[in-house]
Amino acid sequence: AAAGGVGCMAGQIAKAHEARAIGIAGGPDKCDWLCQQAGFDAAIDYKNEDVAEALDRLCPDGIDIFFDNVGGPILDIVLQRLAMGSRVVLCGLIATEYLTERPPGPAYYSELLYKRARMEGYVIWDQVRRYPAFQAKLKAWYDQQLIKPLDDISVGIETVPDALSSLFKGGNTGIRLVRVSEDD
């Protein structure tokens, strides 16, 4: 989901903080988009690459921060590659959220103990009071061209069903928007 609205902003914010950003997305087009449009340092195509091998190659010293908005098997792969004192930010779980039966939890949660790492849930509504300060920071990064809007816009009210379903099928890159008419 690095190529979705939340993931591409998380990567750009990481870059604005001078961190190395590696995204995981489905398909070569999305991975190219992450590097060429969103400015990520690298991208891993989970549909066509061995994610564990790619992470070992790209992060030989371990992963310091993992922003997870997918959950599922990818989280287990990452937990095995955490750096000492690392952080895992749980923001979403699209891989498992809408399943009828709950899958088993992470198999490698013990790595949090061994690596003195922490895993914490992040929900935007918990941060509302901080929004004005963050909005100012985002504006400064935007003005410095450290981040850019990456909108995926469809036009016409009739496009809403397809636009909405594309969010669950991996059919978009960036922030999915619908412009109700050409005049908006």
C-alpha positions in Angstrom: 0.0 0.0 0.0 3.0 2.3 -0.3 1.6 3.6 -3.6 -1.8 4.5 -2.0 -2.7 7.9 -0.5 -1.4 7.2 3.0 1.6 5.2 2.0 3.0 7.7 -0.5 2.6 10.5 1.9 4.3 8.5 4.7 7.3 7.9 2.4 7.5 11.5 1.3 7.4 12.6 5.0 10.2 10.1 5.7 12.2 11.6 2.9 11.5 15.2 4.3 13.1 13.9 7.5 16.1 12.7 5.5 15.3 9.1 6.0 15.7 6.4 3.4 12.2 5.3 2.1 11.5 1.9 0.7 8.0 1.1 -0.3 6.2 -2.2 -0.9 3.6 -2.2 -3.6 2.0 -4.6 -6.0 3.3 -4.6 -9.6 6.2 -3.0 -11.5 4.2 0.1 -12.5 3.4 1.0 -8.9 7.0 0.4 -7.9 8.3 2.6 -10.7 5.7 5.3 -9.7 6.9 5.2 -6.1 10.5 5.9 -7.1 9.9 8.3 -10.0 6.9 10.2 -8.7 6.8 9.8 -5.0 10.6 10.0 -4.6 11.1 6.7 -2.7 14.7 5.4 -2.7 13.5 1.9 -3.6 10.4 -0.2 -4.0 9.7 -3.9 -3.6 7.1 -5.6 -5.8 5.4 -8.0 -3.5 3.6 -9.7 -6.4 6.8 -10.5 -8.3 9.7 -10.4 -5.8 10.7 -12.3 -2.7 10.0 -9.6 -0.1 12.2 -11.1 2.5 15.2 -11.3 0.1 14.6 -7.8 -1.1 14.5 -6.4 2.4 17.7 -8.3 3.3 19.4 -6.7 0.3 18.0 -3.2 0.8 18.2 -3.1 4.6 21.3 -5.2 5.5 21.4 -3.5 9.0 17.7 -4.0 9.7 14.7 -1.8 9.5 14.5 1.2 11.8 10.9 2.3 11.2 8.2 0.4 9.5 5.0 2.2 8.7 2.4 -0.6 8.2 -0.9 0.0 6.7 -1.3 -3.5 5.3 -0.7 -6.1 8.1 -0.7 -9.8 7.4 2.3 -11.8 6.1 4.3 -8.7 5.2 4.3 -7.6 8.8 5.8 -11.0 9.8 8.5 -10.7 7.2 9.4 -7.2 8.5 9.3 -8.2 12.2 12.1 -10.7 11.5 14.3 -7.8 10.1 13.9 -5.1 12.7 17.0 -3.2 13.8 17.7 -2.7 17.5 15.4 -0.1 19.1 13.2 0.1 16.0 9.6 1.2 15.7 6.6 -0.4 14.0 3.7 2.0 13.4 0.4 0.3 12.7 -1.8 2.5 10.7 -4.0 0.0 8.8 -4.5 -3.7 8.0 -6.1 -3.8 4.6 -4.7 -7.3 4.0 -6.9 -8.8 6.8 -9.4 -6.2 7.9 -12.3 -7.4 5.7 -11.7 -11.1 6.0 -14.6 -13.1 7.4 -12.4 -15.2 9.7 -9.6 -13.5 11.7 -6.2 -14.8 10.7 -3.6 -15.7 13.3 -1.6 -12.8 14.7 2.0 -12.1 13.9 4.2 -15.1 14.4 7.3 -13.1 15.0 6.2 -10.7 17.7 9.0 -12.0 19.9 11.4 -9.9 17.7 9.9 -6.8 19.4 11.3 -8.1 22.7 14.7 -9.3 21.3 15.3 -6.0 19.4 13.9 -3.8 22.1 11.5 -2.5 19.5 8.1 -1.0 20.0 4.9 -1.4 18.0 2.1 1.1 18.4 -1.2 1.8 16.7 -1.6 5.2 15.1 -5.1 6.6 14.4 -5.3 10.1 13.0 -8.2 11.1 15.3 -5.8 10.9 18.3 -3.7 13.7 16.8 -6.4 16.3 16.0 -5.0 18.8 18.5 -1.6 18.7 16.7 -3.1 19.2 13.3 -2.4 23.0 13.0 1.3 22.5 13.7 1.6 19.6 11.4 -0.3 21.4 8.6 2.3 24.2 8.9 5.1 21.7 8.6 3.5 20.0 5.6 3.1 23.5 3.9 6.8 24.3 4.6 7.8 20.9 3.1 5.5 21.5 0.1 7.0 25.0 -0.4 10.5 23.5 -0.3 9.3 20.8 -2.8 10.2 18.1 -0.3 6.6 16.7 -0.7 4.1 17.0 -3.5 0.5 16.1 -4.0 0.1 12.8 -5.7 -3.6 12.8 -6.6 -5.3 10.1 -8.7 -8.4 12.0 -9.9 -11.4 10.6 -11.8 -14.1 13.0 -13.1 -17.9 12.6 -12.9 -20.2 11.4 -10.2 -20.7 8.2 -12.3 -17.1 7.3 -11.5 -17.6 7.1 -7.8 -18.3 3.3 -7.6 -15.2 2.5 -9.6 -13.1 5.0 -7.8 -14.2 3.6 -4.4 -13.7 -0.1 -5.4 -10.2 0.8 -6.8 -9.1 1.5 -3.3 -9.7 -2.1 -2.3 -8.4 -3.7 -5.5 -5.1 -1.8 -5.7 -6.2 0.1 -8.8 -4.9 3.6 -7.8 -1.7 5.4 -7.1 -1.6 8.3 -4.7 -4.6 10.0 -3.1 -7.8 8.8 -4.8 -10.2 11.7 -5.5 -13.4 12.2 -7.5 -14.1 15.5 -9.1 -17.9 15.6 -9.4 -17.8 17.6 -12.6 -15.3 19.3 -14.9 -16.3 22.7 -13.4 -15.1 21.8 -9.8 
